[in-house]
Amino acid sequence: MSEIHKFLFEGLPVRGVLVRLTDAWTEVLQRRASNKSAGAYPLPVQNMLGEMTAAAVLMQSSIKFNGSLILQIVGDGPVKLAVVEVQPDFGLRATATVIGDVAPDASLSAMVNVNNEGKCAITLDPKNRFPGQQAYQGVVPLFGDAHEKLEKLSDVLAHYMLQSEQLDTTLVLAADDKVATGLLIQRLPLQGVGNLAGSLVSEANEDEIGLNEHYNRIAILASTLKREELLTLDVETILKRLFWEETLVLFEPQAGDAVPHFSCTCSRERVSNMILGLGLEEAQSIIAERGDIEVGCEFCGVLYPFDPVDVAHIFKSSSPLPPASAAVQ
């Protein structure tokens, strides 16, 4: 099963999380591979999306937030969009839209940042919004302070955390067709709880950037972790190899704690609302051309068919169809 392991460095202002996604990640890939129209992801896209998925779970596990965390990369290369969504119970889904050829050895910038116009966005969408409450979103470019293209997703996200939270963060990410995994090391805020959901940005925290010797030492150790080690070694071995001189406080999973698992939030009701949003004229045009409207979920591959009677019912009632009104393939 997929795993999340949280830990602290005793007496030091540093925390860590290590995530290994196995069954949850392979189901994402299997569903994509079974999509006859899209087919399996090219290897570089697969690995990038796997790293994004591990990173999104790492970030969701590090915050106190009752809502979904959505990590997106909007690209200006052959990968137009890559999206990962992680719910509070660690139900996750991920997809990427590929519109051009991807070389077998394509780098991050070659896939999503050809003209240095790619963006990375993190959105926190509350599960139960207060009246007037909006989702929080932060966006950063896929380049560094000197406008140099960043070739590692881990560098993009570390840059994001430094800009948005004023917290030093080190990430090591890796993925293949069996595992998506990552290690996060982060300096704790000087006071209170600072994270993506409840930012604690202060001059004191900003002044500490890059200067905490304990964090710097541990970050250097974490950065020595090689891709193959992260993919193949178990959590206990990784932590022992990296931090054998440190005293770690490991948080044991509690009974009932959620583990990462594949979960898609698509539904026939949502698709009905989408068709309603197209407008009657556009929906009738599609019916006239194709005979029906069939919408496939980009995340899980489920197809939602709507015949002319279904579509007429949507606009007649101006409300979504009940789930049992037609069979879902």
N, C-alpha and C positions, 0 to 999 in steps of 0.2 A: 504494500500500500504506500501511497504518497505520504511524506513526512514533513513536519515542521518542528524545528528544535530551536528554542530560545535560550540565551545564556547571557550572563554578566561576568565581567572581570572583577573579582572581589576587591573592594577598596579603590577601584579606579572608575573614572567617569566614562566608561566605554561599555556598549552593549553589542550583542551579536545575534544573528538569526541565520540558520542554515536550512535550506529547503531542498528536498528531493521529490520531484514529481515523476511518478512511474506510470501507474494505470491511468491517472487523470490525463497525462500528456499523450500516451499512446492512443487513447480514445479520440483525442483531437485529430491526430494524424490518420487514424483508421477511417473516421467519418469523412475526412477530406479525400482520401484515396478512393473511397467508394462513390464519390460524386463523379458520375460519368462525364458530365460536361466540363468540369474543372480539372479533375485528376489530381494526383499527388503534387505536393509542393516541390519545386526545385530545391536541391540540397541546401544552398545558402539561405533560401527563404525559410525552409524548415528550421534551420539552426537559429536564425534571427528570431523567429516567432517563438521558439522554445525558450530562448533567453529572455524575451519579453514576458513570457508566461511566468517563468521563475521569478523574475524581478517584481512583477505585479503581486504575486503571492507574498514575497518578502515584504513589500511595502504595506500590503493589507494587514499582515501579521504584526506590523510595528506600530499600528495606530489604534486608537480607541474611537471607532466610528461605526455607526449602524447604517450602513449604506454600501453601495457598490463602488469599487475603485476601478476606473477605466484608464488603461494605458494605451495611447495611440501614437503611431508614427504616420504622418502624412507626407508622402514622398513626391519627389519630382523626377523619379527614375522609373524603371520597369515595375517596381512595386509601388502602386498608387497609395495603398492604405494597409496598415497592419493594426489590429485591434485585439486587446485582451481585456476581459471583464472578470473581476473577482468579487463575489458576494461576501457578506459578513461571515457566512458559514463555510467559506472557501469553496463554494461551488464556482467553477470557472468555465469559461469558453474563450476561444481564440480563432481568429481568421485573418487571412491576408488576401488582398486583391492584386493579382499580377496581370499587368497589361502589356508586357513586352518580354523579350528574351532575357534570361538571367544566366550569365556565364557560370560554369561550374565552380569557379574560384572567385566569384564576385564578392567584393568587399561591401561593408555597410554603406559607404557613400555611393558606390556604383549601383546599389539597389534603390536607395531612397534619397540620395542627396547629390545628384549629379551636378546641378548648378548652384549648390550651396543654398537651396531654398527649402529644404526639408525641415519639418517641425516635429517636435515631440510634445505631447500634451498629456497631463494627468488630470483626470476629472474625478471628483468625489460627489456622488449623487446620493443625498440622504434618502433612506428608505421611507421615513415618515416626515415629510416636509411641513414646517410651520407655514402659516399663511404668508405669502410673499418671499419665502426662502428660496434661494436659487442654488443650483449646484456650484461647487467651487471648482475652478479650473485654472491651472497654471500651464504656460506654454514656453518652451525654450527652443532655439534653433539647434540644428545638428552641427554646430561649430563652436570652437572655444573662444576665449577672449580676444585672440588675435585673428579671428575669422578663419582659423585653420579647421579643415574638415575633421570631425571626430570619427575614428574608425572602429570604436568599441561602444556598444550600447551601455556598458558599465560606466564609461567616461561621460556619456550623455547624461545619465541619471545622477551620477555624482555631481556633475555641474549643475543640474536642476536643484538638487538638495542644497547645494552651497548657495545658490542664488535665492531660492525661495525660503529656506529655513535657517540659513546661516549656521548650518551644522556640517562639520566634516564627515564625509561618508565614503566608504570604500566598498565597492562591489566586485565580486568575481562571479562570472556567469558562464555557463556552458550548456550545450544541448546536442543531442543526436536523435536517432529514431527510437530510442528506448527510454531516455532520461532527459528531463529538463531540470537543471539544478543551479543553485546560487548561494553565495555567502555574502552577508551584509555585516559590515562593522561600522559603528557610528558613535561619534562622541556625544555624550549626553548633554542636554542643555544645562546651563549653570544653575537654573532655578526652575521649579515647576516641571511641567510635562510639555515638551515641544514636539510636535509631529505634524504630518500633513493635515490632519483633521482639525487640530487646534494649535495653530502656529504660535510659537513664543519667540518672536524676533525682537532682540534687544541689542543695545550697544555693547553690553558686556559679552553676549554670545558672539557678536560680530568681531569684537576685539580678540577673541580666543581662537579665531579661525587659523588653522595651520600651526598653532603655537603649543598645543598641549602635547608634552613629550610622551605621555603614556599612550595617547591615541596614535601618535605618529609611529611609535615603536610597534604597536599591534597592527597598524595598517600596513607597515612594511612586511611584517610576517605574513599577513593575509595575502598580500600581493604575490608572494612566492608560490602560491597554490597553482599548480599547472592544470590545464584543461582536462587531461586524461585522468589526473588524480581526482578531480572534482566529479568526473563522470563515473569512475569505477570504484572508488573507495567508500566505505560506509562512514557514517557521521562520526562515530567514536574515533576511528582511525584518523580522519581528517583533523579533528580538533586536537588530538594527542600529538600529531606530527607538527602542527603549526604552533600550538601554544603550550608545549609541555613544561615550560618554565613559569607559566602563569597559573593562578588559582581561579578556576572557573566555577561559577554557580549555575548549574544546569536546572532548567525548569522542566520537571517531568510532566508529560501530558496528563490532564485530569480526566476522570471518567466523564464521558459525554462531550469532550472537546471535539470540535469538528476537524476533519482531515480534508485536505484538498481532494476534490472529486469533480468530474465533468458534470456540468449542469447547464442546460440552455433555457432561457426564459422566453423563447418564442412561443406563440400560440395562434390559433385560428382567429381569436378575438382581435389580437394585435394586427394581424394581416387584414382583417375586415376593416379596421380603422384606417389602415394605410390606403386601401382601395377607396374608402370614403373620402380620404384626403385628396385623391387624384381628381375627383369631380366626376359627375355623371357623364359628361361629354367624352372625356378621355377614356373612362372605363368602357363606354359603349364602342368607342373606336377600336380598343383592343379586342373586345368581343367580336366585332365585325371582321377583324383581320385574322384572328386566331381561333375563334369559336369558343374560347373560354379564357379565364385568367388563371395562370398557375404561378405561384410564388414559392421559391425555394429559400429556406433559411441558409444564409452563408455560414453560420456557425455549426449547425448540427446536420444539415442536409435534408431535413424533413420538407416534403412538398405539400403545399396547401392549394388544392384545386377549387376553382369557383366557376360553375357553369352559368349561363345567362340568367337562370332563375335565382341562383344564389346572389348574383350581383344586383338584380332588380330588387331583391328583398333588402339588401344593405341600404339602398337609397330610399326605398319606400319607408322603412322603419327608422332610418337615420341612426341606427344602433347596430352594434356588431352582431353577427350571427352566433347562436349558441354553438358550443363546440361540437355537438352531435349532428349538426345540420347536414354535414357531408363527410364522407370518409376521408381520412388523411392517409396518403400513401406512405 
